[in-house]
Amino acid sequence: MPDASLSQALRQEHELTLVRQAELIRDWPPEPQRCEQAEIHVRLALWEQGIGRISRTAQHRVYSILSFVMPDDAEFPDEKAPLNQLDRETDVEAAYHKQLERRSCPECGDGLCPSSVNGL
């Protein structure tokens, strides 16, 4: 059991260190270097939470402290999804529905009958 409490203590210390570093970045004089380091730190918090090294609470604290570099939810209102991605999804969906139509032949219920093949 001592291993579990040591690992828990190390994790808590790591989380506190990330939060303290975020506070240091926030309190640094506004320079380009400050914003750059803040963005790096926000990405680090995202990555470390994703792999389970820090809790969501610690991640949220870092995000709150460095909120000056976080994008607003409505910052990119005119941004559209990539067209090639949408086109691929549309093609796959159309092929799926065409396959369903072939399987539901009114004469035999099978997609292999001549009436459904000729209907393509």
C-alpha positions in Angstrom: 0.0 0.0 0.0 2.9 2.5 0.5 3.4 2.5 -3.3 -0.1 3.6 -3.9 0.2 6.6 -1.5 3.6 7.6 -2.9 2.3 7.5 -6.4 -0.8 9.5 -5.3 1.5 12.1 -3.6 3.6 12.4 -6.7 0.6 12.9 -8.8 -0.8 15.6 -6.5 2.6 17.3 -6.5 2.8 17.2 -10.3 -0.7 18.7 -10.5 0.3 21.5 -8.1 3.5 22.2 -10.1 1.5 22.6 -13.3 -0.9 24.9 -11.6 1.9 27.0 -10.0 3.6 27.2 -13.4 0.3 28.4 -14.9 0.2 31.1 -12.2 3.8 32.1 -12.9 3.0 32.4 -16.6 -0.2 34.4 -15.9 1.7 36.9 -13.6 4.6 37.4 -16.1 4.6 40.8 -17.8 2.6 40.7 -21.1 5.0 39.9 -23.8 4.8 37.6 -26.8 6.9 35.1 -24.9 4.1 34.9 -22.2 1.4 34.1 -24.7 3.6 31.5 -26.4 4.4 29.7 -23.1 0.7 29.9 -22.0 -0.4 28.2 -25.2 2.2 25.5 -24.7 1.2 25.0 -21.1 -2.5 24.7 -22.1 -1.7 22.0 -24.6 0.5 20.3 -22.1 -2.4 20.2 -19.6 -4.7 18.8 -22.3 -2.2 16.1 -23.2 -1.4 15.2 -19.6 -5.1 14.9 -18.7 -5.7 12.8 -21.8 -3.1 10.2 -20.7 -4.2 10.3 -17.1 -1.3 12.0 -15.5 -3.5 14.9 -14.1 -7.1 15.1 -13.1 -9.8 17.1 -14.9 -9.9 19.4 -12.0 -6.2 20.3 -12.4 -6.7 20.7 -16.1 -9.6 23.0 -15.5 -7.6 25.1 -13.0 -4.8 25.5 -15.6 -7.4 26.5 -18.2 -8.9 29.0 -15.8 -5.6 30.6 -14.9 -4.5 30.8 -18.5 -7.9 31.8 -19.9 -6.4 34.8 -21.7 -5.0 32.4 -24.4 -8.1 30.2 -24.7 -10.2 30.8 -27.8 -13.8 31.9 -27.3 -16.4 29.4 -28.3 -17.7 31.7 -31.0 -14.3 32.8 -32.3 -14.6 31.0 -35.6 -18.3 31.3 -36.4 -17.8 31.3 -40.2 -15.5 28.3 -40.2 -16.9 25.4 -42.2 -16.1 21.7 -42.1 -13.5 20.6 -44.7 -15.4 19.9 -47.9 -13.4 16.8 -48.9 -14.3 15.2 -45.5 -18.0 16.0 -46.1 -17.9 14.7 -49.7 -16.4 11.4 -48.5 -19.1 11.0 -45.9 -21.8 11.8 -48.4 -20.4 9.3 -50.9 -20.3 6.6 -48.2 -23.8 7.4 -47.1 -25.1 7.3 -50.7 -23.4 3.9 -51.3 -24.9 2.6 -48.1 -28.5 3.6 -49.1 -28.0 2.2 -52.6 -26.9 -1.1 -51.0 -30.1 -1.1 -48.8 -32.2 -0.4 -51.9 -30.7 -3.4 -53.7 -31.4 -5.7 -50.8 -35.1 -4.8 -50.7 -36.2 -6.0 -54.1 -40.0 -5.9 -54.3 -40.1 -9.2 -56.2 -37.8 -11.4 -54.2 -36.4 -9.4 -51.3 -32.8 -10.2 -52.4 -30.4 -7.8 -53.9 -29.2 -10.2 -56.6 -32.3 -10.4 -58.7 -32.2 -9.0 -62.3 -34.8 -6.3 -61.7 -32.8 -4.6 -58.9 -29.5 -4.9 -60.9 -31.1 -3.4 -64.0 -32.5 -0.6 -61.9 -29.0 0.7 -61.1 
